[in-house]
Amino acid sequence: MGMTTAEFITANSLLQYILTLALLTVFLLGAGLLHLFLRIIIKRVQKRYSQGVAHQILRGIKNPAVLFIATLGFFLALVTLPSLAQWQNGITKGWTILVVLLIGRSLANIINVMLNWYIQTVGARNEPRGSKIMLPIIRRISMVVIYGVIALVTLDTLGVSISPLLGGLGITGLAVALALQPTLGNFFAGTYVLSDGAIHTGDYIELHGGPAGYVLEIGWRSTKIRTWLNNLVIVPNSVLADTIVTNYQGPDAEMNVMVTCGVSYDSNLEKVNRVSLEVAREVLEECPEAIKSMEPWFGFDHFGDSNIGFWIFLQAEDRIGSYIVTNALIMKLHARFATEGIEINYPVRKLVYSESQAPKP
């Protein structure tokens, strides 16, 4: 006997369900195999390149990739069922939204892995303070952008027009940018100061025509400086980025000290040279702030109105140490010149008259 129409339809539906179940099983097995394969690859890469970032990236995309394969099997299984034909549009939209979420999650994981790797390796060696301030901000901005795009794509998939929303966001963003222009200016200036790496926490800096002191903190809006009078000065980053800054800690903390003076024209210049170097060497031995490895230099440099000018060159360990070394050198030089009878003239000027114009006593 031949099959009736109802029996044929029932058999065909049963076969369709069996094929759908087989398709779903194949994809679930594929997802499981991919999970095991990625675990093995991650372990091998981590063992071979323990300091690298490849195994961390693979670990970040492993779960989204496995979930993608598994959900792809569910999607294909659902769309092949004739009984769900009327729901295929909704199933497709749901699948599209899920794929967008998985892609966004993968990107977020990769960004987190890269930023963490930078903080632990490059940032820890070069700019630990700048990394601690800037990288969390970059992380937040990246997450906002990624999930914002996901939200827009989701709305568009659901049939919600996002053109008015984009236009409104553009106008709102422009208004906010204009209102927060000083704050944004300081923020971007702070990113420049931190990324440039010319100023670090603990450096002794001096702003052109402004304050001088130690850098306590470089924030995203302002930089805090402690002056030598122990006062706190808060400098907006926009001002710091636009002015000339002298960093007395760079390229090295050691600072040159040059003391200039002059002796009478009647002085024995060889004696002045010898005595000045002896005093400078005494300062090197007695002053802990002086750099012992740098020999002092001495040199005459000009004929002045009252004295023959000279300079003495030493090195101090830092900016504050330069004040101490300069003070010690001037004091010892003055005392030694008085003992040796070397005269430092007051300003004098010699007037020469002709015999007919000579002043009468």
C-alpha positions, 0 to 999 in steps of 0.5 A, a space after each residue: 500500500 502506498 503512504 497517505 498524504 498525512 503519513 508522508 507529511 509526518 515522515 517528512 517532518 520527522 526527517 527534517 527534525 532529525 536533520 536539524 538535530 544532526 546539524 545542531 549536534 555537528 556545530 556543538 561538537 565543533 564548538 567543543 573541539 574548537 574549545 579544546 584546540 584553543 586551550 592547547 594552543 594557548 598553553 603552548 604559546 604561553 609556555 613558549 612566549 611567557 612574556 608575550 601578549 599572544 596567549 592573552 589575546 587568544 584567551 580573550 577571544 576563545 569564549 566568544 569564538 566558541 559561543 559563536 560556533 555554538 549559536 551558529 548551529 542553533 541559528 541554522 537549526 532554527 531557520 531550517 525548520 518549516 514550522 518556524 518559517 513565520 519567525 525567521 525574521 525575528 530569529 535573524 535579527 536576534 542572531 545578528 544582535 548576538 553576533 554584534 555582541 560577540 564581536 564587541 566583546 572580543 574587541 573589548 577583551 583584546 583592548 583590555 589585554 593590550 592595555 594591561 600588557 602595556 602597563 605591566 611591560 612598557 609603561 612600568 619601565 618608562 612612564 609608570 605615572 603616565 600609564 596609571 593616569 592615561 591608560 584607565 581613561 583610554 580604557 573607559 573611552 574605548 569601552 564607551 565607543 565599542 558598546 555605543 556602536 553595539 547599541 546603535 547597531 542593535 537599534 538599527 537591527 530592531 528597525 529603530 531609525 538611528 539617523 535622528 539619534 546620530 544627529 541629536 548626538 552630534 548637536 549635543 556633543 558640539 554643545 558639550 564640547 563648547 561648554 567644556 572647552 577649557 576642561 577639554 583643553 586641559 585634558 588634551 594638554 594633560 595627555 600631551 604632557 604625560 605622553 611626551 615624557 619630558 616631565 615626571 613626578 619628583 622633577 624640579 621644574 621652573 616655568 618661564 616667568 612663573 613658579 619653580 618647584 618639585 612636581 607632586 602630581 601630573 593629573 588629567 586637568 592640572 599639575 601640582 608643584 611644591 615650591 621651595 617655600 613649601 607652597 602648593 601651586 596648581 598649574 592648568 595643563 593648558 598653561 604648562 603645555 604652552 609655556 617654556 619649562 626648564 626641567 632641572 632633573 633632565 637629562 640628568 639630576 646633576 647640575 652645573 654650578 658656575 660662580 663668577 668673580 673678579 680680582 684687582 688688576 694688581 693681583 698675581 693671576 697665577 696665584 689667583 688661579 691656584 688659590 681658587 682651585 684649592 678652594 674649589 677642591 676643598 668644597 668638593 671634599 667637604 660639601 656632600 652635595 658636590 659631585 666628587 667625580 667632576 674636577 673643578 675648572 677655572 678660567 679668566 674670561 674678561 677685562 672689566 672696568 675694575 677687575 679681571 673677571 674669572 669663573 669657577 665651575 663645579 657640579 652639584 647633585 641637584 638643583 637644591 644642592 647647587 644653592 648649597 655648593 654655590 654658598 659654600 664656594 663663595 664663603 670659602 673663596 672670600 675668606 681665602 682671598 682675604 687671607 692671601 691678600 687678593 683684592 676684589 675691587 669695588 667699582 672704580 674708574 680711572 680718569 686721565 686729564 691732560 696737563 692743561 685740564 688737570 684739576 687744581 688741588 
